[in-house]
């Protein structure tokens, strides 16, 4: 059996002043893979209650543990932004990796963004998808809202129906299958996601904390 270790070496640079997570509004992602043979993930991003006139949705050009500039934005296709009623929102490409979307209404939301991510490279710093497995480097798949890196987010993973296992370092949301929570975007980007018809070995424990290998 081939095992895939999803532990990445990371160096954390601690700020001199603690940063508290932003609690304004809500942000959630839904990740699906309805046709894995095409090598495309589909992402829905919902953002509500953020008190800004526009959202700068930024695709990172980096990922934890890999020290090189990466052009993740080139893999994003079929971008669409709408309000809660499905009405199209005008948007503009502010920079090569920033999509600027207006926030509708006096109550500032919600905004629903959908897009596809092409995942054709088998490498630890890139995402991959085919009919054998899906590997997600979160920085290559999920936007962040500029100025809100410290905001908590939820991620719902909808595996291809032939698959039943999702492995990630994020915390699960009690009572909700394949729904995960990250206290901020730094934790999300440091939590790769592995999906497929996988096998998990019995855990081993270090200082009472279970560790798993899935492949």
C-alpha positions in Angstrom: 0.0 0.0 0.0 1.3 3.4 -0.9 1.1 5.9 2.0 0.9 9.6 1.5 2.1 11.7 4.4 0.3 15.0 4.6 2.6 16.6 7.2 4.5 19.6 5.8 7.4 21.3 7.4 6.5 24.8 8.4 8.3 27.7 10.0 6.0 30.0 12.0 7.0 33.7 12.4 5.3 34.9 15.6 4.3 38.5 15.6 5.5 40.8 18.4 1.9 41.7 19.2 -0.8 39.0 19.5 -3.4 39.2 16.8 -7.0 38.4 17.7 -9.2 36.5 15.2 -11.7 38.8 13.5 -15.3 37.8 14.2 -17.1 40.2 11.9 -19.4 38.3 9.5 -19.0 34.8 8.3 -17.0 33.1 5.6 -17.4 29.5 4.3 -16.1 27.4 1.4 -17.7 24.4 -0.3 -15.3 22.2 -2.2 -16.6 19.7 -4.7 -15.2 17.4 -7.4 -18.2 16.2 -9.5 -16.0 15.1 -12.5 -12.5 14.3 -11.2 -11.5 12.9 -14.6 -11.4 16.5 -15.9 -9.0 17.5 -13.1 -11.2 20.4 -11.9 -12.3 21.3 -8.4 -15.4 23.5 -8.0 -15.4 26.0 -5.2 -18.3 28.1 -3.7 -17.3 30.9 -1.4 -20.0 32.6 0.7 -19.2 35.8 2.6 -21.8 37.6 4.7 -21.8 40.6 7.1 -18.4 42.1 6.1 -18.7 45.8 6.4 -16.8 46.8 3.2 -18.0 48.3 0.0 -15.8 45.9 -2.0 -14.1 42.6 -1.4 -10.6 42.0 -2.7 -10.6 38.2 -3.1 -6.9 37.3 -3.2 -5.4 34.0 -4.4 -2.1 33.5 -2.5 1.2 33.3 -4.4 2.8 31.2 -1.6 2.1 28.1 0.5 3.5 27.1 4.0 6.7 25.1 3.9 7.6 25.9 0.2 9.7 29.0 -0.3 9.0 30.0 -3.8 6.6 32.4 -5.5 3.7 30.4 -7.1 1.2 31.5 -9.7 -1.9 29.8 -8.3 -4.1 32.4 -9.9 -3.4 31.0 -13.4 -5.4 27.8 -12.5 -8.6 29.7 -11.6 -11.3 29.6 -14.3 -15.1 30.4 -14.7 -15.2 33.1 -12.0 -18.7 34.2 -11.1 -20.0 36.5 -8.3 -23.6 37.0 -7.3 -25.9 38.2 -4.4 -28.2 36.0 -2.3 -30.9 36.1 -5.0 -28.4 34.9 -7.7 -28.1 38.3 -9.4 -24.8 38.8 -11.1 -22.4 41.2 -9.4 -20.0 43.3 -11.5 -16.4 42.5 -10.7 -13.0 43.4 -11.9 -9.6 41.9 -12.0 -7.6 44.4 -9.9 -4.3 42.5 -10.2 -3.2 39.2 -11.6 -4.3 37.4 -8.4 -7.0 39.8 -7.0 -10.7 39.7 -8.0 -12.5 42.8 -6.7 -16.2 42.3 -6.0 -18.8 44.9 -4.8 -20.7 44.1 -1.7 -24.5 44.6 -2.3 -27.0 46.3 0.1 -26.8 48.4 3.1 -26.3 45.3 5.3 -23.2 44.3 3.4 -23.9 41.0 2.0 -24.1 38.2 1.3 -21.7 37.6 -1.6 -21.6 34.2 -3.3 -18.6 33.5 -5.5 -18.1 30.3 -7.6 -15.1 29.3 -9.6 -13.1 26.2 -10.9 -9.6 25.3 -10.1 -7.5 23.3 -12.6 -5.5 20.7 -10.6 -3.1 18.9 -13.0 0.2 18.8 -11.1 1.3 16.1 -8.8 3.5 18.0 -6.3 3.3 18.8 -2.6 2.9 22.6 -3.3 0.2 22.1 -6.0 -3.2 20.5 -6.0 -4.1 17.4 -7.9 -7.3 15.6 -8.9 -8.1 12.5 -10.9 -10.3 9.4 -10.4 -7.8 7.8 -8.0 -7.6 10.6 -5.4 -7.7 14.3 -4.8 -5.0 16.3 -3.0 -5.6 19.9 -2.1 -3.0 22.5 -1.2 -5.4 25.0 0.3 -3.5 28.1 -0.8 -3.9 27.0 -4.4 -7.6 26.6 -4.1 -9.1 29.0 -1.5 -9.2 32.9 -1.8 -8.8 35.1 1.2 -10.5 38.4 1.7 -7.8 41.1 1.9 -7.5 42.4 5.5 -9.2 39.3 6.9 -6.5 36.7 7.1 -7.3 36.3 10.8 -11.0 35.5 10.2 -12.4 32.1 11.1 -13.7 30.0 8.2 -15.5 26.7 7.6 -14.8 24.3 4.8 -17.3 21.7 3.5 -15.8 19.0 1.4 -18.1 17.1 -1.0 -16.2 14.1 -2.2 -16.8 12.3 -5.5 -19.6 9.8 -4.7 -17.1 6.8 -5.1 -15.0 8.2 -2.3 -15.7 8.3 1.3 -12.6 9.4 3.2 -11.4 12.9 3.8 -8.2 13.5 5.7 -7.1 17.0 6.9 -5.6 18.6 10.0 -8.5 21.0 10.5 -11.0 20.5 13.3 -14.2 18.8 12.5 -17.6 20.5 13.1 -19.6 18.3 15.4 -22.6 16.6 13.8 -21.7 17.7 10.3 -20.1 15.2 7.9 -17.0 16.5 6.1 -17.3 20.0 7.5 -14.2 21.5 9.0 -13.3 24.7 10.9 -10.2 26.8 10.9 -9.7 29.7 13.3 -8.0 31.7 10.6 -6.7 31.5 7.1 -3.2 30.7 8.3 -4.4 27.4 9.8 -6.5 26.7 6.7 -3.5 27.2 4.4 -1.4 24.9 6.6 -4.0 22.1 6.5 -3.7 20.0 3.2 -6.8 17.9 2.3 -6.6 14.4 1.0 -9.7 12.8 -0.5 -10.3 9.3 -2.0 -10.9 5.7 -1.4 -8.3 5.8 1.3 -7.1 3.6 4.2 -6.1 4.9 7.6 -3.7 3.0 9.8 -4.3 2.7 13.5 -3.1 5.9 15.3 0.0 6.2 17.4 0.2 8.7 20.3 2.7 11.4 21.2 2.0 13.0 24.6 -1.5 11.7 24.4 -2.2 13.2 21.0 -3.2 10.7 18.2 -1.4 10.8 14.9 -2.7 9.2 11.8 -1.3 8.0 8.5 -3.8 7.9 5.6 -3.1 6.8 2.1 
